[in-house]
């Protein structure tokens, strides 16, 4: 049994004189939701096209469930299901007719299997309606159902929330998390919407200019962000309060109007407020400011720009 459902090793794609994907490597484990995050044009779709066999790498290796895509294409690609951009469906047919048609392309997919997938994607009530009557979110679900018919180990989705309204995005996120947890399927998702990926993924690869800047689990990112969390205390004598915090905790303090700000974990709020109140400081409010995944991404881009890596 392969350790990783997907292994990408030094993947590179060159178009004439332009390097679209530059020496990219990452792995995905079973049941993990893995996000490729980056702005439009960063190389996400090119990577996905290579993973799904729609584009040939200039160099590098791809292994799906331990099988080389280059050496054993048909065997490897059979382990994968995916939607690139928008699902290709026949609008004049019903959802069920679409699924039956695609099921006929594989051996031994029964009606019971199709019904099971329909239930899994939550389309039981609308499956016999014409696809042209479906919302974009419903079409996405039928597209995912189509991709799941042959029991793939890995599901690849390129910008799956593109064009969805806020409720549709929330439903799609809930659905994908449930799919990964219930069926133990690995899911690779690409998006430029960082706030959405922060709520969806277990691990993210931040990509720009065809290069992966960093690969981290969301837990690792959150632990790192805790170190940069700022505690904001609004009070009546901010200068005096700031000096008290400096003397007591030996940390720098920033003043903004009547608010003092300093790096500290929010579980120490009772301790800090009790100390200030004991010294006669009246507190009007306390809140925390924590960096988001978007902040991390922006800082990485600024760092690359300042280092001359982006021209």
C-alpha positions in Angstrom: 0.0 0.0 0.0 1.4 3.4 -1.0 2.2 5.8 1.8 0.8 8.8 -0.2 -2.3 8.9 -2.4 -0.4 11.6 -4.5 3.3 12.3 -4.8 4.5 15.1 -7.0 8.3 15.2 -7.5 10.1 18.1 -9.1 7.2 18.8 -11.5 8.1 21.4 -14.2 6.2 22.8 -17.2 7.8 25.1 -19.8 5.8 26.9 -22.5 8.3 28.1 -25.1 10.4 30.5 -23.0 8.0 30.8 -20.1 8.3 28.5 -17.0 4.7 28.0 -15.9 5.4 25.5 -13.2 8.9 25.4 -11.6 10.2 22.3 -9.8 7.1 21.7 -7.7 7.0 18.9 -5.1 4.3 17.9 -2.5 2.5 14.8 -1.2 -1.1 14.1 -0.1 -2.1 11.5 2.4 -5.3 9.4 2.5 -8.4 11.4 3.6 -6.7 14.7 3.4 -8.1 17.9 1.9 -5.1 19.6 0.3 -5.3 23.1 -1.1 -3.3 24.8 -3.9 -3.5 28.5 -3.0 -2.4 31.3 -5.2 -3.5 34.2 -7.4 -4.8 33.7 -10.9 -1.9 32.8 -13.2 0.2 31.3 -10.3 0.3 27.9 -12.0 -2.5 26.1 -10.1 -4.5 25.0 -13.2 -1.3 24.0 -15.1 -0.4 21.7 -12.2 -3.9 20.2 -12.2 -3.8 19.7 -15.9 -0.6 17.7 -15.6 -2.0 15.7 -12.7 -5.0 14.7 -14.7 -3.1 13.9 -17.9 -4.4 16.9 -19.9 -0.9 18.3 -20.2 2.5 16.6 -20.3 5.1 17.7 -17.9 8.4 19.0 -19.2 10.1 17.1 -16.4 9.3 15.6 -13.0 7.3 12.6 -11.8 3.7 12.1 -10.6 2.6 9.1 -8.6 -1.1 8.3 -7.9 -1.5 5.7 -5.2 2.1 4.7 -5.8 1.7 4.3 -9.6 3.7 6.4 -12.0 1.5 8.5 -14.3 4.2 8.6 -16.9 5.0 4.9 -17.0 1.6 3.4 -16.3 -0.9 6.1 -17.4 -4.1 4.1 -17.6 -3.5 2.3 -14.3 -2.6 5.5 -12.5 -5.4 7.7 -14.0 -8.0 5.1 -13.0 -7.3 6.0 -9.4 -8.3 9.6 -10.0 -11.5 11.6 -10.5 -11.8 15.3 -11.1 -13.5 18.4 -12.4 -11.4 20.9 -14.3 -13.0 24.4 -14.3 -16.8 23.5 -14.8 -18.4 20.0 -15.0 -19.2 18.8 -18.5 -22.8 17.7 -18.4 -25.6 17.3 -21.0 -28.2 20.0 -20.1 -31.0 18.3 -22.0 -30.7 15.1 -20.0 -31.6 14.6 -16.3 -29.0 14.2 -13.6 -29.6 10.5 -13.5 -29.3 10.1 -17.3 -26.0 11.9 -17.2 -24.7 9.6 -14.5 -25.9 6.5 -16.3 -24.2 7.7 -19.4 -20.9 8.2 -17.7 -21.3 5.0 -15.7 -21.6 3.1 -19.0 -18.0 4.1 -19.8 -16.8 2.0 -16.9 -17.3 -1.8 -16.3 -19.6 -3.1 -13.6 -21.1 0.1 -12.2 -24.6 -0.9 -11.0 -27.7 1.2 -10.5 -27.3 0.6 -6.8 -23.9 2.2 -7.0 -25.2 5.2 -8.8 -28.0 5.6 -6.2 -25.4 5.4 -3.4 -23.3 8.2 -5.1 -26.5 10.4 -5.7 -27.3 10.1 -2.0 -23.7 10.9 -1.0 -23.8 14.2 -3.0 -27.2 15.0 -1.6 -29.1 15.1 -5.0 -31.8 12.5 -4.4 -34.7 15.1 -4.7 -33.5 16.6 -8.0 -31.8 13.7 -9.7 -34.6 13.1 -12.2 -34.9 16.8 -13.2 -33.2 18.2 -16.3 -29.7 19.5 -15.8 -30.7 22.8 -17.4 -32.9 23.5 -14.4 -30.0 23.0 -11.9 -28.2 25.8 -10.0 -24.4 26.0 -10.4 -24.0 24.3 -7.1 -26.2 21.4 -8.2 -24.2 21.0 -11.4 -21.1 20.9 -9.3 -22.5 18.1 -7.2 -23.5 16.1 -10.2 -20.0 16.6 -11.6 -18.5 15.4 -8.4 -20.9 12.4 -8.4 -19.7 11.6 -12.0 -16.1 11.8 -10.8 -16.8 9.4 -7.9 -18.5 6.7 -9.9 -15.4 4.5 -10.2 -14.3 4.9 -6.6 -11.2 7.0 -7.1 -8.5 7.4 -4.4 -8.0 11.0 -5.3 -10.6 13.7 -6.2 -9.2 16.9 -8.0 -11.3 20.0 -8.1 -10.1 23.2 -9.8 -11.8 26.3 -8.2 -14.9 24.3 -7.1 -16.6 27.4 -5.5 -16.1 29.6 -8.5 -19.4 31.4 -9.3 -21.2 30.1 -6.2 -23.1 32.5 -3.9 -22.1 32.6 -0.2 -24.7 29.9 0.7 -23.5 27.8 -2.2 -19.9 28.1 -1.0 -20.8 27.2 2.5 -22.7 24.1 1.3 -19.9 23.0 -1.0 -17.4 23.4 1.9 -19.5 21.3 4.2 -20.1 18.7 1.5 -16.4 18.3 0.6 -15.3 18.0 4.3 -18.0 15.4 4.8 -16.9 13.5 1.7 -13.3 13.4 2.9 -14.2 12.3 6.4 -17.0 9.7 5.5 -15.4 8.1 2.4 -11.7 8.7 3.4 -11.1 10.2 -0.1 -8.2 12.5 -0.6 -9.2 15.8 -2.2 -7.0 18.3 -4.0 -8.6 21.7 -4.3 -7.3 24.8 -6.0 -8.5 28.4 -5.3 -7.4 32.0 -5.1 -10.0 32.6 -2.3 -7.7 32.3 0.8 -10.4 32.8 3.5 -12.4 29.9 2.0 -9.4 27.5 1.8 -8.6 28.4 5.4 -11.9 26.8 6.5 -11.7 23.9 4.1 -8.2 22.4 3.9 -6.1 20.3 6.2 -2.9 21.2 4.4 -2.1 24.1 2.0 0.6 24.7 -0.6 1.0 28.4 -1.2 2.1 29.0 -4.9 3.1 32.0 -6.9 4.9 32.4 -10.2 4.9 28.6 -10.7 6.8 28.0 -7.4 5.6 26.6 -4.1 6.5 29.1 -1.4 5.5 26.9 1.5 3.6 23.7 2.3 2.1 23.6 5.8 -0.8 22.0 7.7 -3.5 24.4 8.9 -2.5 23.4 12.4 1.1 24.5 11.8 -0.1 27.8 10.4 -2.4 28.4 13.3 0.3 27.7 15.8 2.6 30.1 14.0 -0.1 32.8 13.9 -0.6 32.5 17.7 2.9 33.9 18.2 1.8 37.0 16.3 -1.5 37.5 18.0 -2.0 41.0 19.4 -4.0 41.8 22.5 -5.8 45.1 22.3 -6.9 46.8 25.5 -9.0 50.0 25.4 -8.5 52.0 28.6 -8.6 55.5 30.2 -4.9 56.1 30.7 -3.2 54.2 27.8 0.3 55.7 28.3 0.4 54.6 32.0 -1.2 51.3 31.1 1.4 50.7 28.4 4.2 51.4 30.9 2.7 48.9 33.4 2.6 46.2 30.7 6.2 46.9 29.7 7.4 46.8 33.3 5.4 43.6 34.2 5.9 41.5 31.1 9.0 43.0 29.4 7.3 43.2 26.0 6.9 46.1 23.5 3.6 48.0 23.5 2.0 50.0 20.7 -0.4 52.9 21.4 -3.4 53.8 19.1 -5.6 56.4 20.6 -6.9 55.0 23.9 -5.9 51.4 23.0 -2.7 49.6 23.9 -1.6 46.7 21.7 1.0 44.0 22.5 1.7 40.3 21.6 0.2 38.0 24.1 -2.0 34.8 24.0 -5.6 35.6 24.7 -5.8 33.0 27.6 -3.8 35.6 29.6 -6.5 38.3 29.3 -7.9 37.8 32.9 -4.3 38.1 34.3 -3.5 41.3 32.3 -6.8 43.0 33.0 -6.7 42.2 36.7 -3.2 43.7 36.9 -4.2 46.9 35.2 -7.4 47.3 37.2 -5.5 46.8 40.4 -3.3 49.8 39.4 -6.5 51.9 38.9 -6.8 51.6 35.1 -10.4 51.5 33.9 -10.9 49.1 31.0 -13.5 49.8 28.3 -12.9 46.7 26.1 -10.5 43.9 25.2 -10.1 42.1 21.9 -7.5 40.2 19.9 -6.1 40.6 16.4 -4.8 37.5 14.7 -3.3 37.1 11.3 -5.2 35.2 8.6 -4.0 32.9 6.0 -4.4 35.9 3.6 -2.0 37.9 5.8 0.6 35.1 5.6 0.2 34.8 1.8 0.5 38.6 1.4 3.7 38.7 3.5 5.2 35.9 1.5 4.6 37.7 -1.8 6.0 41.0 -0.3 9.1 39.1 0.9 9.6 37.6 -2.6 9.2 41.0 -4.2 11.6 42.6 -1.8 14.2 39.9 -2.4 13.9 40.5 -6.2 12.3 37.1 -6.9 9.3 38.8 -8.6 10.0 41.2 -11.4 
